[in-house]
Amino acid sequence: MSANLTSPDAFAAQLDGRDATAAELSPLAFAGYAHFTAMQVRGGRVRALDLHLARLRGASLDLFGEALPDERITAYLRAALAASPPDASLTATVYSQEGEFTAPGGEGARLRVLVRTGPPSDGPDGPLDLAVVEYERVAPSVKHVGEIAKTYYLRRAVAEGFDDAAFADRKGRLSEASIWNLAFWDGEAVVWPEAEMLTGTTMGILRRQLDRMGVPQRDRELTVAELPGLAGAVVMNSWTPAVPVRRIGSVAIPAAPDFADILRRAYEAEPLVSP
């Protein structure tokens, strides 16, 4: 008999809306062709559900040529949340039964959804020191699994005395950090680095809420050489909208508590909704 991986007192691990078994999950142990979205749940609700659904839909079309209906995804999310504490971290991963290292077979292939919950997180307090690494992600617009580089460069950065790594492309343009988006402050406007990158859902929340607040925003190509002209920097992901950054490479970044406060207020203006 297969072991059930969830209980009323535990977090959830569900496949297509029902409790997953070890036998069902074992083929995923080495799977690397899939995509996911991650979110924080508070009181059984999440921010920017529309952005998470759009991310999953677009990535499925990109990787598999088809996407599951939003209604089915939300049903799977509801099932996992019903089996979890009201405050949690949630990850929804979409993959194909065909697996990887194969050409698409078409007949009989279908997409499956693994939804997992775990303890909630608010991210680190910072400030962070970021090493600069030349790296460009494959399919940067897709939040895909199996990226060894993120952990590899994070650990190399820590070994060199940093907290994490920021990525610069072959043109020297800063794009993102290992599991973070970057944002900067020029004293008047929020500056978003312009390069190929994954647009995070928290970044999407901030962009639309900053618009509503009337806070100026600019998209700009940024290199390390241009950082001394800026007045602040943060990283953000599904955990948090604003972790202060103190140093990028050899460049010290000024503390900008007002900038971080603006971003937190923008984030908190995004309503929590039930899937």
C-alpha positions as CSV (number, residue, x, y, z in Angstrom):
1,M,0.0,0.0,0.0
2,S,1.4,3.4,-0.9
3,A,2.1,5.9,1.8
4,N,-0.1,9.0,2.0
5,L,2.1,12.1,2.2
6,T,-0.5,14.4,3.9
7,S,-2.5,14.4,7.1
8,P,-4.9,16.9,8.7
9,D,-2.0,18.2,10.9
10,A,0.6,18.4,8.1
11,F,1.2,20.5,5.0
12,A,-0.1,19.3,1.7
13,A,1.4,17.4,-1.2
14,Q,-1.3,16.9,-3.8
15,L,-1.3,15.7,-7.4
16,D,-4.2,16.9,-9.6
17,G,-6.2,17.9,-6.5
18,R,-5.8,14.8,-4.4
19,D,-3.2,13.5,-1.9
20,A,-0.1,12.3,-3.7
21,T,1.6,9.0,-2.9
22,A,5.3,8.2,-2.8
23,A,4.9,6.0,-5.8
24,E,3.4,8.8,-7.9
25,L,6.1,11.3,-6.9
26,S,9.1,9.0,-7.3
27,P,9.3,9.6,-11.1
28,L,9.7,13.3,-10.4
29,A,12.8,12.8,-8.2
30,F,15.1,13.6,-11.2
31,A,12.6,15.4,-13.5
32,G,13.9,18.7,-14.9
33,Y,11.4,19.7,-17.6
34,A,8.6,21.4,-15.7
35,H,7.6,24.9,-14.5
36,F,6.1,26.3,-11.4
37,T,4.9,29.3,-9.5
38,A,5.4,30.1,-5.8
39,M,3.3,32.2,-3.5
40,Q,2.7,33.1,0.1
41,V,-0.6,32.2,1.7
42,R,-2.0,34.3,4.5
43,G,-5.3,33.4,6.1
44,G,-6.0,31.0,3.2
45,R,-5.7,33.8,0.7
46,V,-3.0,34.9,-1.8
47,R,-2.0,38.1,-3.6
48,A,-2.1,38.5,-7.4
49,L,-3.7,35.2,-8.2
50,D,-4.3,36.5,-11.8
51,L,-0.5,36.9,-12.2
52,H,0.2,33.4,-11.0
53,L,-2.4,31.9,-13.3
54,A,-1.1,33.9,-16.2
55,R,2.5,32.7,-15.5
56,L,1.4,29.0,-15.4
57,R,-0.7,29.4,-18.6
58,G,2.1,31.1,-20.5
59,A,4.8,28.7,-19.4
60,S,2.7,25.7,-20.3
61,L,2.1,27.0,-23.8
62,D,5.8,27.7,-24.1
63,L,7.0,24.3,-22.8
64,F,4.2,22.0,-23.8
65,G,2.2,23.8,-26.5
66,E,-1.0,23.5,-24.4
67,A,-2.2,24.8,-21.0
68,L,-4.7,23.7,-18.4
69,P,-7.8,25.8,-17.8
70,D,-7.4,28.4,-15.0
71,E,-10.5,26.9,-13.3
72,R,-8.8,23.6,-13.0
73,I,-5.6,25.2,-11.5
74,T,-7.6,27.1,-9.0
75,A,-9.5,24.0,-8.0
76,Y,-6.2,22.3,-7.3
77,L,-5.0,25.3,-5.3
78,R,-8.2,25.3,-3.2
79,A,-7.9,21.5,-2.5
80,A,-4.3,22.0,-1.2
81,L,-5.2,25.0,0.9
82,A,-8.1,23.1,2.5
83,A,-5.6,20.5,3.7
84,S,-3.1,23.1,5.0
85,P,-2.7,25.6,7.8
86,P,-4.1,29.1,6.9
87,D,-0.6,30.6,6.6
88,A,1.8,28.7,4.3
89,S,4.1,28.8,1.4
90,L,2.7,27.2,-1.7
91,T,4.3,25.9,-4.9
92,A,2.3,24.7,-7.9
93,T,4.4,22.7,-10.5
94,V,3.1,21.7,-13.9
95,Y,4.7,18.9,-15.8
96,S,3.9,16.4,-18.6
97,Q,3.7,12.6,-18.2
98,E,6.0,12.3,-21.2
99,G,8.9,13.4,-19.0
100,E,12.1,14.9,-20.4
101,F,14.7,13.8,-23.0
102,T,11.9,12.9,-25.3
103,A,10.1,14.5,-28.3
104,P,6.5,15.3,-27.7
105,G,4.3,12.2,-28.5
106,G,0.9,13.9,-28.6
107,E,-1.3,10.9,-28.1
108,G,-2.0,10.1,-24.5
109,A,0.2,12.9,-23.1
110,R,-1.4,15.1,-20.5
111,L,-0.3,17.8,-18.1
112,R,-0.3,17.2,-14.3
113,V,-0.1,19.6,-11.4
114,L,1.7,19.0,-8.2
115,V,0.8,21.5,-5.4
116,R,2.8,21.5,-2.2
117,T,2.5,23.7,0.9
118,G,5.0,24.3,3.6
119,P,5.8,26.7,6.4
120,P,5.3,30.4,5.6
121,S,8.2,32.7,5.0
122,D,8.8,36.4,5.0
123,G,12.4,36.2,3.6
124,P,15.6,37.6,5.1
125,D,15.9,41.0,6.7
126,G,19.0,42.0,4.9
127,P,20.9,44.1,3.9
128,L,22.5,41.7,1.4
129,D,25.8,41.8,-0.3
130,L,25.6,40.4,-3.9
131,A,28.4,39.0,-6.0
132,V,28.2,39.7,-9.7
133,V,28.2,36.7,-12.0
134,E,28.0,36.6,-15.8
135,Y,25.1,34.3,-16.5
136,E,22.1,34.2,-18.8
137,R,19.2,31.8,-17.9
138,V,17.8,29.4,-20.6
139,A,14.2,30.4,-21.4
140,P,14.4,33.3,-18.9
141,S,10.7,34.2,-19.2
142,V,9.8,30.7,-17.8
143,K,10.0,29.9,-14.1
144,H,11.3,26.4,-14.8
145,V,12.8,23.7,-12.5
146,G,16.2,22.0,-12.5
147,E,18.3,25.1,-12.6
148,I,21.6,24.1,-11.0
149,A,23.2,27.5,-11.7
150,K,21.1,29.4,-9.1
151,T,22.3,27.3,-6.3
152,Y,25.8,26.9,-7.8
153,Y,26.4,30.6,-8.0
154,L,24.7,31.3,-4.7
155,R,27.1,28.9,-2.9
156,R,30.1,30.3,-4.8
157,A,29.1,33.8,-3.7
158,V,28.7,32.8,-0.1
159,A,32.2,31.1,-0.2
160,E,33.6,34.5,-1.4
161,G,32.0,36.4,1.5
162,F,28.8,37.5,-0.2
163,D,25.2,36.6,0.7
164,D,24.0,35.8,-2.8
165,A,24.6,36.4,-6.5
166,A,23.3,38.9,-9.0
167,F,23.4,38.1,-12.7
168,A,24.8,40.2,-15.6
169,D,24.4,39.2,-19.2
170,R,27.2,39.0,-21.9
171,K,26.6,42.8,-22.5
172,G,27.2,43.5,-18.8
173,R,23.6,44.4,-18.1
174,L,22.3,43.5,-14.7
175,S,19.2,41.3,-15.0
176,E,18.2,39.5,-11.8
177,A,19.6,37.6,-8.8
178,S,19.6,33.9,-8.0
179,I,15.9,33.7,-6.8
180,W,15.2,37.4,-6.8
181,N,14.2,40.3,-9.0
182,L,16.3,43.5,-8.6
183,A,14.9,47.0,-8.3
184,F,16.8,50.3,-7.8
185,W,16.0,53.8,-6.7
186,D,17.4,56.9,-8.4
187,G,16.1,59.4,-5.8
188,E,12.9,60.1,-7.7
189,A,11.8,56.9,-9.4
190,V,11.9,53.1,-9.2
191,V,14.3,51.8,-11.8
192,W,13.8,48.3,-13.2
193,P,16.8,46.7,-15.0
194,E,16.2,46.1,-18.7
195,A,17.5,42.7,-19.8
196,E,16.2,39.2,-20.5
197,M,14.9,37.9,-17.2
198,L,12.0,36.3,-15.3
199,T,9.4,38.8,-14.4
200,G,8.4,37.9,-10.9
201,T,4.8,38.0,-9.6
202,T,5.9,40.3,-6.8
203,M,7.5,42.6,-9.4
204,G,4.2,42.5,-11.3
205,I,2.3,43.5,-8.1
206,L,4.6,46.4,-7.4
207,R,4.6,47.7,-11.0
208,R,0.8,47.9,-11.1
209,Q,0.4,49.2,-7.5
210,L,3.2,51.8,-8.0
211,D,1.3,53.1,-11.0
212,R,-1.9,53.4,-8.9
213,M,0.1,55.3,-6.3
214,G,1.6,57.6,-8.9
215,V,5.2,56.6,-8.1
216,P,7.4,57.1,-11.2
217,Q,9.0,54.0,-12.7
218,R,11.7,53.6,-15.4
219,D,13.1,50.7,-17.3
220,R,16.8,51.1,-18.0
221,E,19.8,49.1,-19.0
222,L,22.1,49.0,-16.0
223,T,25.7,47.9,-15.6
224,V,27.8,47.7,-12.5
225,A,29.6,50.8,-13.6
226,E,26.4,52.8,-13.4
227,L,25.5,51.7,-9.9
228,P,27.3,54.6,-8.1
229,G,24.8,57.0,-9.6
230,L,21.8,55.2,-7.9
231,A,20.4,55.9,-4.4
232,G,19.3,52.4,-3.3
233,A,18.6,48.8,-4.3
234,V,16.5,45.9,-3.1
235,V,15.7,42.3,-4.1
236,M,12.3,40.8,-4.1
237,N,10.5,37.5,-4.7
238,S,7.4,35.7,-3.5
239,W,8.6,35.9,0.1
240,T,9.0,39.7,0.3
241,P,8.8,42.9,-1.7
242,A,11.9,44.6,-0.5
243,V,15.1,43.2,1.0
244,P,17.7,46.0,1.1
245,V,21.0,45.5,-0.8
246,R,24.1,46.9,0.7
247,R,26.7,46.0,-2.0
248,I,26.7,44.7,-5.6
249,G,30.2,43.5,-6.5
250,S,32.6,46.1,-5.3
251,V,30.0,48.9,-5.3
252,A,28.5,50.1,-2.1
253,I,24.8,50.9,-2.3
254,P,23.4,53.6,-0.1
255,A,20.8,52.6,2.5
256,A,17.3,53.7,1.2
257,P,14.7,52.9,3.9
258,D,12.2,55.2,2.3
259,F,12.5,53.3,-1.0
260,A,11.9,49.9,0.7
261,D,8.9,51.4,2.6
262,I,7.4,52.6,-0.7
263,L,7.7,49.1,-2.1
264,R,6.2,47.5,1.0
265,R,3.2,49.9,0.9
266,A,2.7,49.1,-2.7
267,Y,2.8,45.3,-2.0
268,E,0.4,45.6,0.9
269,A,-2.1,47.6,-1.3
270,E,-2.5,44.4,-3.4
271,P,-5.6,42.6,-2.0
272,L,-5.5,39.1,-0.7
273,V,-7.9,36.9,-2.6
274,S,-9.2,33.3,-2.2
275,P,-8.5,31.0,-5.1
